[in-house]
Amino acid sequence: GGGRALLYLALRTGCDVAGVELSETRHRSAAALFGLAAPLLRPGQTASLYQGDMLDPWGPPRPAAAVLIANRLFDEDFTLRALAAAPPARHVIALKPIPSWPSGARGVQTAF
């Protein structure tokens, strides 16, 4: 998306963040926003943005403590494939429930 949720997490937590966006337009918008907010990041903190397909197994490495997936418009099959391609994380935050998420898998927290 436009990077707002990712930037919010970076500023609130001080954690390094990385985002992947398929749309070139949305990626440019997020890059502009991150450029404006760069002085607000903590010393040594990184906020990386990548333009590409989140399902690309050869994409940039993205270590994560939490994965936010804006799955409101994704069908469940695509959501599960995207999460399988995501880096291992302690938490998954989704915008809508994922009914077939395997029990015992990484925790899913929905935000509506």
C-alpha positions as CSV (number, residue, x, y, z in Angstrom):
1,G,0.0,0.0,0.0
2,G,1.0,3.6,0.6
3,G,3.2,2.7,3.5
4,R,1.2,4.5,6.2
5,A,0.7,1.4,8.5
6,L,4.3,0.4,8.1
7,L,5.6,3.9,8.9
8,Y,3.3,4.0,11.9
9,L,4.7,0.7,13.2
10,A,8.3,2.0,12.7
11,L,7.7,5.3,14.5
12,R,5.7,3.7,17.4
13,T,8.0,0.8,18.0
14,G,11.4,1.8,16.8
15,C,11.7,-1.6,15.0
16,D,13.2,-2.0,11.6
17,V,10.5,-2.3,9.0
18,A,10.3,-3.6,5.4
19,G,7.4,-3.3,3.0
20,V,6.6,-4.9,-0.4
21,E,4.2,-3.3,-2.9
22,L,3.3,-4.6,-6.3
23,S,1.9,-1.3,-7.6
24,E,4.6,1.1,-8.9
25,T,2.3,4.1,-8.1
26,R,1.7,3.0,-4.5
27,H,5.4,2.2,-4.1
28,R,6.4,5.7,-5.2
29,S,3.8,7.2,-2.8
30,A,5.2,5.2,0.1
31,A,8.8,6.1,-0.8
32,A,7.9,9.8,-0.8
33,L,6.2,9.4,2.6
34,F,9.2,7.6,4.0
35,G,11.5,10.2,2.7
36,L,9.6,12.9,4.6
37,A,9.5,10.8,7.8
38,A,13.2,9.7,7.6
39,P,14.4,12.3,10.1
40,L,11.8,10.9,12.7
41,L,13.3,7.4,12.7
42,R,15.6,6.4,15.5
43,P,19.4,6.4,14.9
44,G,20.3,3.1,13.2
45,Q,16.7,2.2,12.5
46,T,15.9,1.0,9.0
47,A,12.7,1.4,6.9
48,S,13.0,-0.4,3.6
49,L,10.5,-0.4,0.7
50,Y,10.6,-2.8,-2.2
51,Q,8.5,-2.7,-5.4
52,G,7.7,-6.2,-6.6
53,D,5.7,-9.3,-6.0
54,M,5.4,-10.5,-2.4
55,L,5.1,-14.1,-3.7
56,D,8.5,-13.9,-5.4
57,P,10.8,-16.3,-3.5
58,W,13.9,-14.5,-4.8
59,G,12.6,-11.1,-3.5
60,P,14.5,-9.1,-0.9
61,P,15.1,-10.8,2.5
62,R,12.7,-9.5,5.0
63,P,13.3,-10.7,8.6
64,A,10.2,-9.9,10.7
65,A,8.8,-10.1,14.2
66,A,5.4,-9.3,12.8
67,V,3.8,-9.6,9.3
68,L,1.0,-7.2,8.4
69,I,-1.1,-8.4,5.4
70,A,-3.7,-6.1,4.0
71,N,-5.8,-9.0,2.8
72,R,-9.2,-7.2,2.7
73,L,-9.4,-7.7,-1.1
74,F,-7.5,-11.0,-1.3
75,D,-9.2,-14.4,-1.5
76,E,-8.2,-16.9,1.1
77,D,-6.0,-19.0,-1.2
78,F,-3.9,-16.0,-2.2
79,T,-3.7,-14.9,1.4
80,L,-2.4,-18.3,2.5
81,R,0.2,-18.3,-0.4
82,A,1.4,-14.8,0.5
83,L,1.8,-15.8,4.2
84,A,3.7,-19.0,3.2
85,A,6.1,-16.7,1.2
86,A,6.4,-14.2,4.1
87,P,9.3,-14.4,6.5
88,P,8.9,-16.4,9.7
89,A,7.3,-14.1,12.2
90,R,6.0,-14.3,15.7
91,H,2.7,-12.5,14.8
92,V,0.6,-12.1,11.7
93,I,-1.8,-9.2,11.6
94,A,-4.6,-9.5,9.0
95,L,-7.3,-7.1,8.0
96,K,-9.9,-9.9,7.7
97,P,-10.1,-13.3,9.3
98,I,-8.3,-16.3,7.7
99,P,-10.6,-19.2,8.5
100,S,-8.3,-22.0,7.3
101,W,-5.2,-20.7,9.1
102,P,-3.6,-23.9,10.6
103,S,-4.1,-24.3,14.3
104,G,-0.8,-24.0,16.1
105,A,0.7,-21.8,13.4
106,R,1.8,-18.2,14.0
107,G,-0.8,-16.2,15.8
108,V,-3.2,-14.2,13.7
109,Q,-4.6,-11.0,15.0
110,T,-7.3,-9.4,12.9
111,A,-7.8,-5.6,12.7
112,F,-11.1,-4.4,11.3
